[in-house]
Each structure stands twice: as structure tokens, then as C-alpha cells.
Amino acid sequence: MKGSVYVFLFLTAAALVTLTPRLPAQSGFARAEELFMQNNPEAALPALEAVLAEDPANLKAYQYLAIVYLQLERPDDAVSVYLRALPRGGNETAALAFNLGNTWFGMGNLEQAIRSYTAAIEADGAFAPAWLNRANARIRSGALKDAVGDYQFYLTLENHSPRRAEIERLIAVINAEFAAAERLRIAEEERVRAEEARRRQLLEEVSASLQADAGETRGMSAGTESLHGYEGEFELE
């Protein structure tokens, strides 16, 4: 995955999820933030790590550092940053878990992405972006029914979402597929029942035929025995 894709992903996420601003504990944060804003990830990286070494509770520094690692095409390190930040997340746990989910999604790890989005939802059930992105991840993973549920709940949270029409079309397509699959299932069940009925009828007919043949054989045997009877007298010489 190219770094530019990760950058786009996280800049989009940043527009949706902004960690609560806090005053940096160390003066070095101002310089690190400046380097980050100047889009200088190589210089920002050590500066941000230094800030976190001095102030492990600086959630904004974690956010910047994760994006820097993605800019440098080091997504595994970005994951590690979010995992370091989550135990300290407090009120920002949902946002951190959501951005971790975006990182996993960008890496193609849908299972972990879904888990992270779920963690975000558990931290804040009204966090609409997590519902939307979990639905997207579930679509990719083939869990269509679960995805529909997530999309529908997202729309209840974001009643005026500009994506409403697109999402509703997608839900309609998925539901149409479900309906078609259900029709096929019913048709297959009917075919199987008809085939079973045909086989039972055939077995009954063959069994009845064999039973009739057995009866006829017994009758012929009895007649033959009567013809073999001999009532004359034997003479000994």
C-alpha cells in the first residue's frame, strides 16, 4: 500500500475525528507539531517520539506520530502507536480505536479492522463514522447481512448524511440479492422434496411388483407339488 493512500485515509479520518486539544506538557511539542504541519515526517518522527518519552499521555502526539509512520510507509509502526495510546485513551478511546481500524483496513486486515471499529462503537455507541466504516469492512469480508445492519444504524445517527442515497441503493442491492438467494433456496427445497417423493413412489411401485411376483411364485410351486403326488402301489420283486 502506498504511503499516499495511508495519508489520504488518515487526513480524511482527521477531518472526521479530532482528538480533544490539550496543552502540551513539554515545549518540544510545539516544534514537533510544527514539523508535522510542514509535512516533514522524517524530522517530525524523532521529535514526536521524544515528546511521548517525556509525556506518555499526549494523545495528540500519538495521533501525529501514527500519521507520520503511515507517511513513511510503516503501517505496522502506526498500529503499535495506536496500541500504545489506547490504554490512555479515556474520552478519546473511540477516536483512537476508529483510527486504528482505518490503519488495519488500509493494510487489508479486515478482521482486525472490524474488531477495532467494534471497540470504537463499544466506547461510544453514537460514533457514526465507526458504524459506517465497520459496514464497509463487513462488505469487503462478505458479511453482507451484518453490513446492512451497520449501514441502517449509521443512517439513524446521520439522518442527513450526504451518503444516504448511495447507502440506501447499496442496501437495496444487497436485500435484492438476499431475496433472490431465498427464492433459490425455496426452489431447491421444493426440487429436493419432489425428487424424494418421486423416489419413494418408485420404491413403492417396485416393492409392490416384487411382492406380486413372490405370490405368483408360491402359487406355481404349490401346483407343481400337487402334480408330483403319486398314489399307486409299489411292487417289490
C-alpha positions in Angstrom: 0.0 0.0 0.0 1.4 3.3 -1.0 2.0 6.0 1.6 -0.1 8.4 -0.2 -3.1 6.2 0.3 -2.5 6.0 4.0 -2.1 9.7 4.2 -5.4 10.3 2.4 -7.0 7.8 4.7 -5.8 9.5 7.9 -6.3 13.0 6.7 -9.9 12.0 6.0 -10.1 10.4 9.4 -8.6 13.5 11.0 -11.4 15.6 9.4 -13.9 13.3 11.0 -12.2 12.6 14.3 -10.3 15.3 16.0 -8.8 14.5 19.3 -9.6 17.0 22.1 -6.9 19.7 22.0 -4.7 19.8 25.0 -1.8 22.0 26.1 1.5 20.2 25.5 3.4 19.4 28.7 6.7 20.0 27.0 7.9 22.9 24.9 9.3 20.4 22.4 5.7 19.5 21.4 5.3 22.9 19.6 8.4 22.2 17.5 7.3 18.6 16.7 3.8 19.8 15.8 5.3 22.5 13.5 7.4 19.9 11.7 4.3 17.7 11.3 2.3 20.5 9.9 5.1 21.3 7.5 4.7 17.8 6.1 8.2 16.8 7.2 7.7 13.3 8.5 11.4 12.4 8.7 12.1 15.3 11.1 8.8 15.1 12.9 9.3 11.4 13.8 12.1 11.7 16.3 10.6 14.9 17.7 7.3 13.3 18.4 8.9 10.2 19.9 10.9 12.5 22.2 7.6 14.3 23.2 6.0 10.9 24.1 9.0 9.8 26.0 8.6 12.8 28.2 4.8 13.0 28.1 3.2 9.5 27.5 -0.3 11.0 27.9 -0.1 13.3 25.0 -2.8 11.9 22.8 -2.3 14.5 20.1 1.3 13.4 19.7 0.2 9.8 19.3 -2.1 10.8 16.5 0.6 12.8 14.7 3.1 10.1 15.2 0.8 7.4 13.7 0.2 9.5 10.6 3.9 10.2 10.3 4.6 6.4 10.3 2.0 6.0 7.6 3.6 8.7 5.5 6.8 6.8 5.8 5.0 3.6 4.7 5.5 1.9 8.1 1.9 0.9 8.9 3.0 -1.7 11.5 4.6 1.0 13.5 1.5 3.1 13.2 -0.5 0.2 14.6 1.9 0.0 17.5 1.5 3.7 18.2 -2.3 3.3 18.5 -1.9 0.3 20.7 0.3 2.3 23.0 -2.2 5.1 23.0 -5.4 3.2 23.6 -4.9 2.3 27.3 -4.5 6.1 27.9 -7.4 7.0 25.6 -10.0 8.0 28.2 -12.7 10.0 26.4 -10.7 9.7 23.1 -10.8 5.8 23.1 -13.5 5.7 20.4 -11.5 8.0 18.1 -8.2 6.1 18.7 -9.9 2.7 18.1 -11.5 4.1 15.0 -8.2 5.4 13.5 -6.6 2.1 14.4 -9.4 0.4 12.4 -8.6 2.6 9.5 -5.0 1.5 9.7 -5.9 -2.1 9.7 -8.3 -1.6 6.8 -5.6 0.1 4.8 -3.3 -2.9 5.5 -6.0 -5.2 4.2 -6.6 -6.9 7.6 -10.4 -6.8 7.6 -10.8 -8.9 10.7 -8.7 -6.6 12.9 -10.3 -3.6 11.3 -13.8 -4.8 12.3 -12.6 -5.5 15.8 -11.2 -2.0 16.1 -14.4 -0.4 14.8 -16.3 -2.5 17.2 -14.1 -1.3 20.0 -14.8 2.3 18.9 -18.6 1.6 18.9 -18.4 -0.1 22.4 -16.6 3.1 23.6 -19.2 5.4 22.0 -22.3 3.9 20.5 -23.2 7.2 18.9 -19.9 7.4 17.0 -21.3 7.3 13.5 -18.1 7.0 11.4 -17.3 3.7 13.2 -20.6 2.3 12.2 -20.1 3.4 8.6 -16.5 2.0 8.3 -17.4 -1.2 10.1 -20.2 -1.7 7.5 -17.7 -1.1 4.7 -15.2 -3.6 6.2 -18.0 -6.1 6.6 -19.0 -5.6 2.9 -15.4 -6.4 1.9 -15.4 -9.5 4.2 -18.6 -10.8 2.8 -20.7 -10.3 5.9 -23.5 -8.6 4.0 -26.3 -9.0 6.5 -24.2 -7.5 9.3 -23.1 -4.7 7.0 -26.8 -3.8 6.2 -27.5 -3.5 10.0 -24.5 -1.2 10.4 -25.5 1.0 7.5 -29.0 1.3 8.7 -27.9 2.3 12.2 -25.4 4.8 10.7 -28.3 6.4 8.9 -30.3 6.7 12.1 -27.3 8.5 13.6 -26.7 10.6 10.5 -30.2 11.3 9.2 -29.0 14.0 6.8 -25.9 12.2 5.6 -24.8 13.2 2.1 -24.2 9.5 1.5 -27.7 8.5 2.3 -28.9 7.9 -1.2 -25.8 5.9 -2.1 -26.1 3.8 1.1 -29.8 3.2 0.5 -29.1 2.0 -3.0 -26.4 -0.4 -1.7 -28.8 -1.7 0.9 -31.5 -2.3 -1.8 -29.0 -4.2 -3.9 -28.0 -6.4 -1.0 -31.6 -7.0 0.0 -32.4 -7.9 -3.6 -29.6 -10.5 -3.5 -30.9 -11.9 -0.3 -34.4 -12.2 -1.8 -33.0 -13.9 -4.9 -31.0 -16.3 -2.8 -34.1 -17.1 -0.7 -36.1 -17.8 -3.8 -33.3 -20.1 -5.0 -33.3 -21.8 -1.6 -37.0 -22.4 -1.6 -36.9 -23.7 -5.2 -34.1 -26.1 -4.3 -36.0 -27.3 -1.3 -39.1 -27.9 -3.5 -36.9 -29.7 -6.1 -35.4 -32.0 -3.4 -38.9 -32.7 -1.9 -40.2 -33.6 -5.4 -37.2 -35.8 -6.0 -37.7 -37.6 -2.7 -41.4 -38.1 -3.4 -40.6 -39.5 -6.9 -38.0 -41.9 -5.3 -40.5 -43.0 -2.7 -43.2 -43.7 -5.3 -40.7 -45.6 -7.4 -39.6 -47.7 -4.4 -43.2 -48.4 -3.5 -44.1 -49.4 -7.1 -41.1 -51.8 -7.3 -41.8 -53.2 -3.9 -45.4 -53.9 -4.8 -44.3 -55.5 -8.1 -41.9 -57.8 -6.3 -44.5 -58.7 -3.7 -46.9 -59.7 -6.5 -44.1 -61.8 -8.2 -43.4 -63.6 -5.0 -47.1 -64.5 -4.6 -47.2 -65.9 -8.1 -44.1 -68.0 -7.5 -45.7 -69.5 -4.4 -48.8 -70.5 -6.4 -46.8 -72.2 -9.1 -44.8 -74.1 -6.6 -47.9 -75.4 -4.9 -49.3 -76.6 -8.2 -46.2 -78.4 -9.1 -46.1 -80.2 -5.8 -49.7 -81.5 -6.5 -48.6 -82.8 -9.9 -45.8 -84.8 -8.3 -48.1 -86.7 -6.0 -48.3 -90.5 -6.7 -50.9 -92.7 -5.2 -50.1 -96.0 -7.0 -48.7 -99.1 -5.3 -45.0 -100.1 -5.5 -44.3 -103.8 -6.0 -41.1 -105.4 -4.8 -39.6 -108.2 -6.9 
